[in-house]
Amino acid sequence: MSTEIRHLRAGVVGTGFIGAVHVEALRRLGVEVVGVVGSSPERAEAKALAPVLSSYEALLSDERVDVVHLTTPNHLHYPQVKQALEAGKHIVCEKPLAMTSAESAELVELAQRSGLVHCTNFNIRFYPQVQQARALVANGAVGTVWNVHGGYLQDWLLLPTDWNWRLEPEKGGTLRAVADIGSHWLDLVQFVVGMRVESLLADLATAIPVRQRPAREIETFAAADDVEREDAPMSTEDLAHILLRFEDGSRGSLVVSQVSAGRKNSLRFEVDGAEGAVAWDSERHEELWLGHRGRPNELLLRDPALFAPEARSRTGLPGGHAEGFAETFKELYRAVYTAVAAGKPPAQPDYPTFWDGHWENVLGDAVALSDRERRWVEVTT
Ligand SMILES: NC(=O)c1ccc[n+]([C@@H]2O[C@H](COP(=O)([O-])OP(=O)(O)OC[C@H]3O[C@@H](n4cnc5c(N)ncnc54)[C@H](O)[C@@H]3O)[C@@H](O)[C@H]2O)c1
């Protein structure tokens, strides 16, 4: 562990599902979490994650805090990032970086001007098998890539009674499933194949047009039985089918759904090339499938001894000793805090930056336009 990283300190904003994951990952790196801020001090206190600070302003004016982690609902990211940059703090912001690409473009501009370290929390890149897949593709193991396909499926919004702030466009955004989980898939496959999406064709659908909203607020993935409810018409998509063209002409496709029974958190991708294929599934993330034509297929279990150096450096335990979701945050923050310890972003960041967050907003714009006008759309910043 780097001594410098251990001397850095963080403040975490938002104490819900993912705020708790940030706090735990930071502690495992030896980073002190100076304090957390919730929607109210009482609610944050109830979570017992770390000392509770009285307000976001108090966190920003606390000189002990080097890095601010934003894990609040989507609509708060843009104003909170701006405030953090003004206060001179390095920032890790959850996805989506902002509600619109105009906002995310402004944040990229401000962050670059500040000289501070900025990260959009696309943690899935840091599964060791994802790093291995990227290394294999880069080293030519599958030959020329011509096809990338898969999807991101969940079932936690399957029932009309399932509710979360993500269903409210003013808090979650005007795109929902695509911005919430499709953005992870798109970021990931572009990372794995090392190419950007150049154009796309999207078809969005709202499977449940009216939901029953609970009268009081509930947290992500929490059950809400026996509460008073009211009808809430839905304007955002439960599912999406998207065709892709990458900048080198290779093709792709994905299905995004938050209403697929039995799929808890299933992100899958498969890369087909002229000499082989590679596939990964987040629900079986210790495995990497290697597809061959002229010999039996292979299943590579996570094992540092069998990995490319890039992947080996992102895994801590020996093979057969399971790692998981929480470790992806730890490894992402190891990369980010190494940059913070150096005092500025590296020339070639090895973690996703605000630029990557902005790019996902730009792709989201293209998805919305394509669906609205029922046509292919070029992706342009
Ligand atoms: N990278 C990932 O894998 C991942 C996973 C889940 C969520 N997320 C992202 O993290 C963010 C939070 O999602 P979640 O699922 O944890 O939601 P959540 O509802 O569980 O938690 C949000 C928290 O923010 C708090 N909050 C609301 N307003 C606040 C304010 N003004 N100041 C401080 N805190 C406030 C709420 O009280 C709650 O504790 C979203 O942007 C989401 O897209 C990312």
The ligand as a Tripos MOL2 file, in Angstrom:
@<TRIPOS>MOLECULE
LIG
   44    48     1     0     0
SMALL
NO_CHARGES

@<TRIPOS>ATOM
      1 N1        -21.1180    2.7990   -9.7600 N.am      1 LIG1
      2 C1        -22.0950    2.0140   -9.3650 C.2       1 LIG1
      3 O1        -22.0030    0.7950   -9.4500 O.2       1 LIG1
      4 C2        -23.3540    2.6200   -8.7860 C.ar      1 LIG1
      5 C3        -24.2830    1.7830   -8.1310 C.ar      1 LIG1
      6 C4        -25.4050    2.3850   -7.5590 C.ar      1 LIG1
      7 C5        -25.5960    3.7440   -7.6670 C.ar      1 LIG1
      8 N2        -24.7080    4.5240   -8.3420 N.ar      1 LIG1
      9 C6        -24.9320    5.9810   -8.4670 C.3       1 LIG1
     10 O2        -24.7920    6.5340   -7.1570 O.3       1 LIG1
     11 C7        -25.7520    7.5600   -6.9410 C.3       1 LIG1
     12 C8        -26.5760    7.2110   -5.7000 C.3       1 LIG1
     13 O3        -27.2880    6.0210   -5.9370 O.3       1 LIG1
     14 P1        -27.7760    5.0660   -4.7360 P.3       1 LIG1
     15 O4        -28.2630    3.8420   -5.3890 O.co2     1 LIG1
     16 O5        -26.7320    4.9550   -3.6840 O.co2     1 LIG1
     17 O6        -29.0300    5.9050   -4.1780 O.3       1 LIG1
     18 P2        -29.6230    5.9020   -2.7140 P.3       1 LIG1
     19 O7        -30.9800    6.4650   -2.8220 O.co2     1 LIG1
     20 O8        -29.4560    4.5500   -2.0770 O.co2     1 LIG1
     21 O9        -28.6780    6.9120   -1.9270 O.3       1 LIG1
     22 C9        -28.6370    8.2960   -2.1830 C.3       1 LIG1
     23 C10       -28.2720    8.9750   -0.8890 C.3       1 LIG1
     24 O10       -28.1220   10.3810   -1.1140 O.3       1 LIG1
     25 C11       -28.6990   11.0540    0.0060 C.3       1 LIG1
     26 N3        -29.0210   12.4310   -0.3510 N.ar      1 LIG1
     27 C12       -30.1080   12.9140   -1.0060 C.ar      1 LIG1
     28 N4        -30.0240   14.2580   -1.1140 N.ar      1 LIG1
     29 C13       -28.8690   14.6170   -0.5300 C.ar      1 LIG1
     30 C14       -28.2100   15.8670   -0.3260 C.ar      1 LIG1
     31 N5        -28.7540   17.0290   -0.7480 N.pl3     1 LIG1
     32 N6        -27.0140   15.8780    0.3150 N.ar      1 LIG1
     33 C15       -26.4630   14.7320    0.7550 C.ar      1 LIG1
     34 N7        -27.0380   13.5250    0.5930 N.ar      1 LIG1
     35 C16       -28.2280   13.4700   -0.0370 C.ar      1 LIG1
     36 C17       -29.9140   10.1920    0.3580 C.3       1 LIG1
     37 O11       -30.3640   10.4270    1.6690 O.3       1 LIG1
     38 C18       -29.3230    8.7990    0.2020 C.3       1 LIG1
     39 O12       -28.6860    8.3770    1.3840 O.3       1 LIG1
     40 C19       -26.5440    7.6740   -8.2340 C.3       1 LIG1
     41 O13       -26.0470    8.7430   -9.0110 O.3       1 LIG1
     42 C20       -26.3130    6.3430   -8.9370 C.3       1 LIG1
     43 O14       -26.3710    6.4600  -10.3470 O.3       1 LIG1
     44 C21       -23.5960    3.9670   -8.8970 C.ar      1 LIG1
@<TRIPOS>BOND
     1     1     2 1
     2     2     3 2
     3     2     4 1
     4     4     5 ar
     5     4    44 ar
     6     5     6 ar
     7     6     7 ar
     8     7     8 ar
     9     8     9 1
    10     8    44 ar
    11     9    10 1
    12     9    42 1
    13    10    11 1
    14    11    12 1
    15    11    40 1
    16    12    13 1
    17    13    14 1
    18    14    15 2
    19    14    16 1
    20    14    17 1
    21    17    18 1
    22    18    19 2
    23    18    20 1
    24    18    21 1
    25    21    22 1
    26    22    23 1
    27    23    24 1
    28    23    38 1
    29    24    25 1
    30    25    26 1
    31    25    36 1
    32    26    27 ar
    33    26    35 ar
    34    27    28 ar
    35    28    29 ar
    36    29    30 ar
    37    29    35 ar
    38    30    31 1
    39    30    32 ar
    40    32    33 ar
    41    33    34 ar
    42    34    35 ar
    43    36    37 1
    44    36    38 1
    45    38    39 1
    46    40    41 1
    47    40    42 1
    48    42    43 1
@<TRIPOS>SUBSTRUCTURE
     1 LIG1         1 GROUP 0 **** ****
